[in-house]
């Protein structure tokens, strides 16, 4: 175990070190520039065609009769995997280590991450194909193999990177998408309600198995009900606390911006250490929360019934916006306004430090709601982590399908359910650390693919803007494959666009 921890620590230091984080930021900045700041310049358009369309376009929420899922279901399943413990425990940890300034850098990486996630989804739709069951298959492995691999002399490189991405994704699904989440659930339930971990674990085996063994359709039908409910409930709780401490909000924002550029570390250190630590923690936990750049959520976005790549790309923008700019921000404001952090020094107060950084949100809610507050946070973590397990089960199944074929999916799902029980009784820290490493390993081949195929994203985006916003009569670009392009183009309507 010592050797495993040592090796993992070394690899983790590389995949989540400054070179990888700089690459992540560079890709986001590049895609923002190449799409002419789409997330800002067309803010109203993508808001209208995502969250706005839920209430006015039946095609967005309408359940399909084939193997695809609706655009709203694809968003909810993706958010199910991204809106998880990272939004509560991850944000608290970032503030505890990097100070309030980490929140600023979390915002910054999310701003550019919107266009990274957008690009992943555009490429996912462009290079997706249908399997023998008639279900769409898309994701980083496909645009690495068929996109990057189509470049001159890159066939083998594309195939190798696609296989590596799939392997890392498969392993990560058992860790960050299963054992770590399950362990968080059973631990919080035991602390809040006194229920033994094994009892909660057995319940979760049934609750998870009943959903994922039914396939993507059943997963999507559950997540489209759970995700809106849990997010709205959580937002209401945080807004109440922030409202009760509204007088501290100016000081909170002051601490965030001051801490982001402080030359002194929040917990001590040399000159410049404060900026470096705040930036690194903000970047790491921001990406951990919204997964922009990992290439994970594109695997479910590619199952959407949408025909227009940019339309699904806009759902990717909204996904990062909702996860980090809204949910993570409200978490941060709740913690910082509760008194858990000294806004002058950026350090945890003595009382908050005694309970640990992972419980800062429970502390904040308990300060306002008493014991009910801690129970509420435990329930929120339960719902967030449960939905993450459902979402990641799909990611792992698509990686397994790519590596071993369609028939392997059911075996994967059975193994996934069995591991749920193991996660409920194991020590989770190493699982968290290893899972974090596999997440980072997924990021590297995916970002290479997005970089190489960035001209495709730019071309598809410009084509959409010319047709939809400038009303030019140009041929739509819907797929990299002629047969799918012809099929999608024949059935494309104004509503589908």
Secondary structure, 3 states (H helix, E strand, C coil): CHHHHHHHHHHHHHHCCHHHHHHHHHHHHHHHHHCCCHHHHCHHHHHHCCCCHHHCCHHHHCCCCCCCECHHHHHHHHHHHHCCHHHCHHHHHHHHHHCCHHHHHHHHHHHHHHHHHHHHHHHHHHCCEECCCCCEECCHHHHHHHCHHHCCCCHHHHHHHHHHHHHHHHHHHHHHHHHHHHHHHHHHHHHHHCCCHHHHHHHHHHHHHHHHCCCHHHHHHHHHHHHHHHHHHHHHHHHHHHHHCHHHHHHHHHHHHHHHCCCCCCCCCCCCHHHHHHHHHHHHHHHHHHCCCCCCCHHHHCCECCCCHHHHHHHHHHHHHHHHHHHHHHHHHHHHHCCCECCCCCCECHHHHHHCHHHHHHHHHHHHHCHHHHHHHHHHHHHHHHHHHHHHHHHHHHHHHHHHCCCHHHHHHHHHHHHHHHHHHCCCHHHHHHHHHHHHHHHHHHHHHHHHCHHHHHHHHHHHHHHHHCCCCCCCCCCCCHHHHHHHHHHCCCCCC
